[in-house]
Amino acid sequence: MGKLRLTPLLTEIKKKLKEDYADDMEDIMSGDLASAVATLKSKASDSEFKDASTKGTEDGVPADEKIGFSSDTPACTKMYPTQAEIGFSNSLDDLVFDKYNQIDNAFSSPAVMASPDGAIPVLCASIGGKIYILDGHHRWSLCFMINPEATMKCDIMEAPSGMDEEGALKVMQTAIAAKAGKVATKPFDGKDLMATSTNEVIKYVEENIVTSAIKKFFKYKPDIFAGSNISSKQELGSPTARKIVAKYVGEVHKQILGMKGDFPRTIMPQAGKSGTTQSDVNKALAAGEINYKEPFGTSESIDKSRWSKLANIKK
């Protein structure tokens, strides 16, 4: 395609598009997370918004939006959820029913918990010396409930100075919108682990845990059986053994209750559900591609057909 020389009219059109995007991004980054996600859901499929959102390296300051990523293995107890609700079943069922080798996974070093998307790291952000979970809360909570002493394999976004966890979530959702042209979220279903009493957790584990799961706790956490009458694997299906593991899980539950996040499940990042991959989103952020902060300028190279259509003039 040929290039169209900028006329005053085209210059004004281009300026208006920049201003619209700048206004949208100012609203997104200055408002709360719920408002930001609502705006992104309404704008993500708009071709002009999507185009501008990927012009971080063409805005006049090519490196200002670059965000570093690293891999690390922080301790479960040093990973802080940003999500308020944590699924009861997501956190306990693979434990009590000994499914998908998750007990073994939680006692691996580092732990990588199985998920429908595979054994992938938890997505976190390093903010003010603390590690905040952005996506992967249920893998974290399951691992925590099995083995709070675990370290977990994480991909960690190095948040720029001055960015808090809400800002990190907004930037992540903006990047998902830019890469996918869509922002999809998930509702919270079922019982909330963070709103359930420890006595109810103990009762659930005691009534449902299978013997094979108890055997794994006997293997990995023999200290919790110390002082009991249990001395062999043949006794691990007994009511006493069930009570021991249930009590252990209950003590862990008391720890996790104090780590509740601030943001509802319905506005949390879901790269895969939105139509992209977390890996592609992270790469775009690391390259400075995502245009989330001023200036919002774009390249002076303008496609003739695009601008001719906008100006409603003949080619």
C-alpha positions in Angstrom: 0.0 0.0 0.0 1.1 3.5 -0.7 1.4 6.2 2.0 -0.9 9.1 2.3 0.6 12.5 3.1 -0.8 13.9 6.4 -3.3 16.7 5.6 -4.7 18.9 8.4 -7.8 16.7 8.5 -5.9 13.5 8.8 -3.7 15.0 11.5 -6.8 16.0 13.4 -8.2 12.4 13.1 -5.0 10.9 14.3 -4.8 13.3 17.2 -8.4 12.5 18.1 -7.7 8.7 18.1 -4.7 9.3 20.4 -6.8 11.4 22.7 -9.5 8.8 22.9 -7.0 6.1 23.7 -5.3 8.3 26.2 -8.6 9.1 27.9 -9.5 5.4 28.1 -6.1 4.5 29.5 -6.2 7.3 32.0 -9.6 6.0 33.2 -8.3 2.4 33.3 -5.1 3.1 35.2 -6.5 5.7 37.6 -9.8 4.0 38.5 -10.4 0.8 40.5 -9.8 -2.7 39.1 -13.5 -3.4 38.6 -14.0 -0.3 36.5 -10.8 -1.0 34.6 -11.9 -4.5 33.7 -15.4 -3.3 32.6 -13.7 -0.7 30.3 -11.3 -3.2 28.9 -14.1 -5.6 28.2 -16.0 -3.0 26.2 -12.9 -1.7 24.3 -10.8 -4.8 23.7 -12.4 -5.8 20.5 -12.3 -2.3 19.0 -9.6 -2.3 16.3 -8.3 1.2 17.0 -8.1 0.6 20.7 -6.3 -2.8 20.2 -3.9 -1.2 17.7 -3.0 1.6 20.0 -2.6 -0.7 23.0 0.3 -2.5 21.3 2.2 0.6 20.4 4.3 0.9 23.6 7.5 0.8 21.6 6.3 3.4 19.1 5.0 6.1 21.5 8.1 8.3 21.6 9.6 6.6 24.7 10.2 3.0 23.6 11.4 1.6 26.9 9.1 3.3 29.4 6.6 0.4 29.5 9.1 -2.5 29.7 8.4 -4.8 32.7 10.9 -7.4 33.7 9.9 -11.0 34.4 11.9 -13.6 36.3 11.5 -17.2 37.5 11.8 -18.0 41.2 10.6 -20.4 43.9 9.2 -18.4 46.8 7.7 -20.2 49.9 4.0 -20.7 49.9 3.8 -18.7 53.1 5.5 -15.7 51.4 3.1 -15.7 48.5 0.1 -13.3 49.0 -3.2 -13.8 47.2 -4.8 -10.8 45.5 -8.1 -12.8 45.1 -10.6 -12.7 47.9 -12.4 -16.0 47.3 -10.6 -19.3 47.2 -12.5 -22.4 46.2 -13.1 -24.9 49.0 -13.2 -27.9 46.6 -10.3 -26.6 44.5 -8.2 -26.4 47.7 -9.2 -29.7 49.3 -10.6 -32.3 46.9 -7.4 -33.3 45.3 -6.0 -33.7 48.8 -8.7 -35.8 50.4 -9.3 -38.0 47.3 -5.6 -38.3 46.4 -6.1 -37.1 42.8 -3.6 -36.2 40.0 -0.6 -36.9 42.3 -1.1 -33.5 43.9 0.1 -34.5 47.3 3.3 -35.7 45.7 3.5 -32.5 43.7 3.1 -30.3 46.8 6.0 -32.1 48.5 8.3 -31.7 45.5 10.9 -29.0 45.4 9.9 -26.7 43.9 6.2 -27.6 43.7 4.4 -27.4 40.4 0.8 -28.2 40.7 -1.1 -29.9 37.9 -3.9 -27.9 36.2 -6.2 -28.2 33.2 -3.6 -26.1 31.3 -0.7 -28.4 32.4 1.9 -28.1 35.1 2.6 -24.4 34.8 4.1 -21.8 37.2 2.0 -19.5 39.3 1.9 -16.0 37.9 3.0 -13.4 40.5 4.2 -9.8 40.9 7.0 -8.6 43.1 5.8 -5.4 44.8 7.6 -3.7 47.6 9.5 -6.8 48.5 6.4 -9.0 48.7 5.2 -11.6 46.2 1.6 -11.2 45.1 -0.3 -13.9 43.2 -2.0 -12.6 40.0 -3.2 -15.9 38.6 -3.0 -19.4 39.9 -4.6 -19.0 43.2 -6.2 -22.4 43.3 -2.9 -24.1 42.6 -1.3 -22.1 45.4 -4.1 -22.8 47.9 -4.1 -26.5 47.1 -0.3 -26.7 47.6 -0.6 -24.6 50.8 -3.3 -26.8 52.3 -1.1 -29.9 51.6 2.3 -28.5 52.5 2.6 -24.9 53.6 6.4 -25.4 53.8 6.6 -25.9 50.1 8.3 -23.6 47.6 6.5 -23.0 44.4 7.7 -22.5 40.8 6.6 -19.0 39.8 6.8 -16.5 36.9 7.3 -13.2 38.6 6.4 -9.8 37.1 8.8 -7.1 38.5 6.4 -4.3 39.1 7.8 -0.8 38.4 8.4 1.5 41.4 5.1 3.0 42.7 2.9 0.2 41.2 0.8 -1.6 43.8 -1.0 -5.0 43.4 -4.1 -3.4 41.9 -2.0 -1.6 39.4 -0.2 -4.8 38.5 -3.6 -6.5 37.9 -4.8 -3.6 35.7 -1.6 -3.7 33.6 -2.0 -7.5 33.3 -5.6 -7.2 32.2 -4.6 -4.4 29.7 -2.0 -6.7 28.2 -4.5 -9.6 27.9 -6.9 -7.2 26.1 -4.1 -6.1 23.8 -3.0 -9.7 22.9 -6.4 -11.4 22.8 -8.8 -8.6 21.7 -11.0 -9.8 24.5 -11.1 -9.9 28.3 -12.8 -12.9 29.8 -13.2 -13.5 33.5 -14.6 -16.3 35.5 -17.4 -16.2 38.2 -16.8 -17.7 41.6 -18.7 -20.9 42.1 -19.2 -23.1 45.2 -18.0 -22.7 48.7 -15.3 -20.2 49.7 -12.4 -21.7 51.7 -11.7 -18.2 53.1 -15.2 -18.0 54.5 -15.4 -21.5 56.0 -14.7 -22.3 59.6 -11.7 -24.5 60.4 -14.0 -26.9 62.2 -15.9 -27.5 59.0 -12.6 -28.0 57.1 -11.5 -30.6 59.7 -14.9 -32.4 59.5 -14.7 -32.5 55.7 -11.2 -34.0 55.6 -11.9 -36.5 58.4 -15.1 -37.8 56.7 -13.7 -37.9 53.2 -10.0 -38.5 53.1 -9.0 -41.8 51.4 -6.4 -44.2 52.8 -4.0 -43.6 49.9 -3.8 -39.9 50.8 -3.2 -40.7 54.5 -0.3 -43.0 53.4 1.3 -40.1 51.5 1.1 -37.8 54.5 2.6 -40.7 56.6 5.4 -40.7 54.1 6.0 -37.0 53.7 4.9 -35.7 57.2 5.7 -38.5 59.6 6.1 -36.0 62.4 2.3 -35.4 62.6 1.8 -39.0 63.6 4.4 -38.8 66.4 3.0 -39.8 69.7 0.1 -41.7 68.2 -0.5 -45.4 68.3 0.0 -45.6 64.5 3.3 -47.3 63.7 2.7 -49.0 60.4 0.9 -48.5 57.0 -1.6 -51.1 58.0 -3.1 -48.7 60.6 -3.4 -45.8 58.3 -7.0 -46.4 57.4 -8.1 -46.1 61.0 -10.3 -43.3 62.5 -7.2 -42.2 64.5 -5.2 -41.7 61.3 -8.0 -39.8 59.7 -8.3 -37.5 62.7 -4.5 -36.8 62.6 -4.4 -35.7 59.0 -7.7 -33.7 59.4 -6.2 -31.9 62.4 -3.1 -31.1 60.5 -5.1 -29.7 57.6 -7.2 -27.7 60.1 -4.0 -26.0 61.5 -2.9 -25.1 57.9 -6.4 -23.7 57.3 -5.9 -21.3 60.2 -2.8 -20.0 58.5 -4.3 -19.4 55.1 -7.4 -17.6 56.5 -5.1 -14.7 57.4 -4.0 -14.2 53.8 -7.2 -13.3 52.1 -6.9 -11.0 49.1 -8.8 -7.9 48.2 -10.3 -8.5 44.8 -13.2 -10.7 43.7 -12.7 -13.6 41.4 -14.9 -12.0 38.7 -12.3 -9.4 37.8 -9.1 -11.5 37.9 -6.9 -12.1 34.9 -7.6 -15.2 32.7 -5.3 -15.1 29.7 -6.2 -18.6 28.4 -10.0 -18.0 28.7 -9.6 -14.7 26.9 -7.9 -16.3 23.9 -4.2 -15.8 24.4 -1.4 -17.4 26.4 0.1 -16.1 29.6 3.5 -16.6 28.0 2.7 -14.3 25.1 1.3 -11.7 27.5 4.4 -11.8 29.6 6.6 -11.5 26.5 4.7 -8.5 25.3 5.0 -6.7 28.7 8.7 -7.6 28.8 9.3 -6.1 25.3 7.5 -2.8 26.3 4.8 -3.5 23.7 1.8 -2.8 25.9 1.0 0.9 25.8 -0.3 1.5 29.3 1.3 4.8 30.3 2.0 8.2 28.8 3.0 9.2 26.2 0.5 7.4 23.9 1.9 8.5 20.5 2.1 6.1 17.6 4.3 5.7 14.6 4.1 8.4 11.8 3.8 5.6 9.2 0.2 5.6 8.2 -1.6 3.1 6.0 -3.3 4.8 3.1 -6.5 2.8 3.0 -7.0 3.0 6.8 -6.6 6.8 7.0 -8.5 7.4 3.7 -11.4 5.5 5.1 -11.3 7.5 8.4 -11.1 10.8 6.5 -13.9 9.7 4.2 -12.0 10.9 1.1 -11.2 9.3 -2.2 -7.9 7.5 -2.7 
